[in-house]
Amino acid sequence: MADVESTEVLEPQSRHVSYCGVCTMPPEYCEYGGTVRKCQEWLEANNVDLYQQIWSPEALEAATAALSVDAQKRAAKDAQKKTAKAEAAEQKQATIMAKSHIVIKRIERNKRKHVTSVSGLEAFGLDLKKVAKDFGKKFATGSSVSKLPSGGEEIVVQGDVYPDIEDYILDKYKNIPNDNIEFIDEKAKKKAAAAAAAAAATLAGL
C-alpha cells in the first residue's frame, strides 16, 4: 500500500519586531545610524531586556570574542569613529535647534475670519504633515501644509488658535524651548505700519 502524503498545512508563525523610538530601525541596527547614543538611552528606558541582549558588556564581549586581535582593534576603532561622528552630528543638530525659531502668525482673512500659521518646526526634526494632522485633531479644524514664498513650508490652521497652539507645541514637543517661539499678529503689524505712515505724512506736511 502506497504511503499517504501528509496534507497538514503549517500555520504561519507571527513574530514581534521591536523598532527604535529614535531612528525607527530594529535596535540590532541602531549602531549603523548616526544617533547611537540616543538609541541606547531610549532602548534602556523602554526595553531593558533587549538593551542587555545588545549593549551589555557581556553581549559586546561575546560579539567580539570570535574576532582576531587585529579585527577586535579595528572594530573598536570603527566604534570610536562612529561614536565621534554621532556626537558631532548631535552637536550640530543641537546648534541648529538653538538658533532656530518657530514663528506663529495670526492672519486676518475676509469677513474678520482668521487663520494661524506656524513655520520653523522642521528645524526641530518634526514631520510637518503629521504635526498638521495633530493640530487638526487638537483644535477640531482644518490644518494643512503649504509652501512659503521665501522657501520652506508652514502649517496653516483655520481659526484663531493662539495662544493655545503655542501651549500645545511646548507641551507635546519637549525639545522646543519657550524662548524659540515668536508670535506675530499680522493685523496689529499692519495697523502699526499704517499709523507710522500717517505720522510721517503729518510731519512732512508741517
C-alpha positions as CSV (number, residue, x, y, z in Angstrom):
1,M,0.0,0.0,0.0
2,A,1.4,3.4,-1.0
3,D,2.3,5.8,1.7
4,V,-0.2,8.7,2.1
5,E,1.4,12.1,1.8
6,S,0.7,14.4,4.7
7,T,-1.6,17.3,3.7
8,E,-1.1,19.1,7.0
9,V,-0.7,22.8,6.5
10,L,1.5,24.6,9.0
11,E,0.1,27.9,10.3
12,P,2.4,30.9,9.7
13,Q,4.1,31.9,13.0
14,S,3.9,35.6,13.9
15,R,7.0,37.4,15.1
16,H,7.1,40.6,17.1
17,V,9.6,43.0,15.9
18,S,10.7,46.0,18.0
19,Y,11.6,49.3,16.5
20,C,13.8,52.0,18.0
21,G,11.9,55.1,19.0
22,V,14.7,57.3,17.9
23,C,16.0,56.1,14.5
24,T,12.9,53.8,13.8
25,M,15.2,50.8,12.9
26,P,15.2,47.5,14.7
27,P,17.5,48.0,17.7
28,E,20.0,45.5,16.3
29,Y,20.8,48.0,13.5
30,C,21.0,51.2,15.6
31,E,24.8,51.1,15.6
32,Y,24.8,51.8,11.9
33,G,22.9,55.1,12.2
34,G,24.1,58.5,13.4
35,T,22.2,58.5,16.8
36,V,23.7,55.5,18.6
37,R,23.9,57.2,22.0
38,K,20.3,58.4,21.9
39,C,19.2,55.0,20.6
40,Q,20.9,53.3,23.5
41,E,19.3,55.6,26.0
42,W,15.9,55.1,24.5
43,L,16.2,51.3,24.5
44,E,17.5,51.1,28.1
45,A,14.5,53.2,29.2
46,N,11.9,51.3,27.2
47,N,13.1,47.7,26.8
48,V,15.8,46.8,29.4
49,D,15.9,43.1,28.4
50,L,16.6,43.9,24.8
51,Y,19.1,46.5,25.8
52,Q,21.0,43.9,27.9
53,Q,21.0,41.5,24.9
54,I,22.6,44.0,22.6
55,W,24.6,46.5,24.7
56,S,25.5,44.9,28.0
57,P,29.3,44.3,28.5
58,E,28.7,40.6,28.2
59,A,26.9,40.9,24.9
60,L,29.5,43.2,23.4
61,E,32.3,40.8,24.6
62,A,30.5,37.8,23.1
63,A,30.1,39.6,19.8
64,T,33.8,40.3,19.5
65,A,35.1,37.0,21.1
66,A,35.3,35.2,17.8
67,L,37.3,38.0,16.1
68,S,41.1,38.0,15.9
69,V,43.1,40.6,17.9
70,D,43.6,42.8,14.9
71,A,39.9,42.5,14.0
72,Q,38.9,43.5,17.5
73,K,41.2,46.5,17.3
74,R,39.6,47.5,14.0
75,A,36.2,47.0,15.4
76,A,37.0,49.2,18.5
77,K,38.5,51.9,16.2
78,D,35.4,51.8,14.0
79,A,33.2,52.1,17.0
80,Q,35.1,55.1,18.3
81,K,34.7,56.8,14.9
82,K,31.0,56.1,14.7
83,T,30.6,57.4,18.2
84,A,32.6,60.6,17.4
85,K,30.6,61.1,14.2
86,A,27.3,60.6,16.0
87,E,28.3,63.1,18.7
88,A,29.4,65.6,16.1
89,A,26.0,65.2,14.3
90,E,24.1,65.6,17.6
91,Q,26.1,68.7,18.5
92,K,25.5,70.2,15.0
93,Q,21.7,69.5,15.3
94,A,21.7,71.0,18.8
95,T,23.4,74.1,17.5
96,I,20.8,74.4,14.6
97,M,17.9,74.0,17.0
98,A,19.3,76.5,19.5
99,K,19.4,79.2,16.7
100,S,16.1,78.2,15.1
101,H,12.8,79.9,15.8
102,I,9.2,78.9,15.4
103,V,7.1,81.7,14.1
104,I,3.3,81.7,14.9
105,K,1.3,84.2,13.0
106,R,-2.3,85.3,13.4
107,I,-3.5,86.3,10.0
108,E,-6.8,88.1,9.3
109,R,-8.8,86.8,6.3
110,N,-12.0,88.2,4.7
111,K,-15.0,89.0,6.9
112,R,-12.9,89.0,10.1
113,K,-12.0,85.4,9.8
114,H,-8.5,84.3,10.9
115,V,-6.0,81.6,10.3
116,T,-3.0,80.7,12.3
117,S,0.3,79.8,10.6
118,V,3.2,78.0,12.2
119,S,6.6,77.9,10.5
120,G,10.1,76.7,11.5
121,L,9.0,73.3,13.0
122,E,11.1,71.3,10.5
123,A,14.3,72.6,12.2
124,F,13.4,70.5,15.2
125,G,13.1,67.3,13.2
126,L,9.3,67.2,13.1
127,D,7.2,65.8,10.3
128,L,5.0,68.7,9.2
129,K,2.3,66.5,7.7
130,K,2.0,64.6,11.0
131,V,2.0,67.8,13.1
132,A,-0.6,69.4,10.8
133,K,-2.8,66.3,11.4
134,D,-2.3,66.6,15.1
135,F,-3.2,70.3,15.1
136,G,-6.4,69.5,13.1
137,K,-7.4,66.9,15.7
138,K,-6.5,69.0,18.7
139,F,-8.4,72.1,17.6
140,A,-11.1,70.3,15.6
141,T,-10.4,72.4,12.5
142,G,-8.7,72.3,9.1
143,S,-5.0,72.2,9.1
144,S,-2.6,71.8,6.1
145,V,1.0,72.2,5.0
146,S,1.7,74.9,2.4
147,K,4.8,76.3,0.7
148,L,6.3,79.6,1.7
149,P,7.2,82.2,-0.9
150,S,10.6,82.5,0.6
151,G,11.2,78.8,0.7
152,G,10.4,76.1,3.2
153,E,6.9,75.2,4.5
154,E,4.4,76.3,7.1
155,I,1.3,74.8,8.7
156,V,-1.9,76.8,8.2
157,V,-4.6,76.2,10.8
158,Q,-8.1,77.5,10.2
159,G,-9.2,79.9,13.0
160,D,-7.5,82.0,15.7
161,V,-5.9,79.3,17.9
162,Y,-3.2,81.4,19.5
163,P,-2.1,81.1,22.3
164,D,-3.5,77.6,22.7
165,I,-1.3,76.4,19.8
166,E,1.8,77.6,21.5
167,D,0.9,75.8,24.7
168,Y,0.2,72.7,22.8
169,I,3.6,72.8,21.0
170,L,5.5,73.3,24.2
171,D,3.6,70.6,26.0
172,K,3.9,68.0,23.2
173,Y,7.4,68.7,21.9
174,K,9.6,68.9,24.9
175,N,12.8,69.7,22.9
176,I,11.5,73.1,21.8
177,P,12.4,75.9,24.2
178,N,9.9,78.6,25.0
179,D,12.3,81.3,24.0
180,N,12.5,79.9,20.5
181,I,8.8,80.7,19.7
182,E,7.9,84.1,18.3
183,F,4.4,85.4,17.8
184,I,3.3,87.9,15.1
185,D,-0.1,89.5,14.8
186,E,-0.4,90.5,11.1
187,K,-3.4,92.8,11.8
188,A,-1.6,94.7,14.6
189,K,1.5,94.8,12.4
190,K,-0.4,96.4,9.6
191,K,-2.1,98.9,11.9
192,A,1.3,99.9,13.4
193,A,2.7,100.4,9.9
194,A,-0.3,102.5,8.8
195,A,0.0,104.6,12.0
196,A,3.7,105.2,11.3
197,A,3.0,106.2,7.7
198,A,0.2,108.6,8.8
199,A,2.6,110.1,11.4
200,A,5.3,110.5,8.8
201,A,2.8,112.2,6.4
202,T,1.7,114.6,9.1
203,L,5.3,115.6,9.9
204,A,6.0,116.1,6.2
205,G,3.1,118.5,5.9
206,L,4.2,120.7,8.8
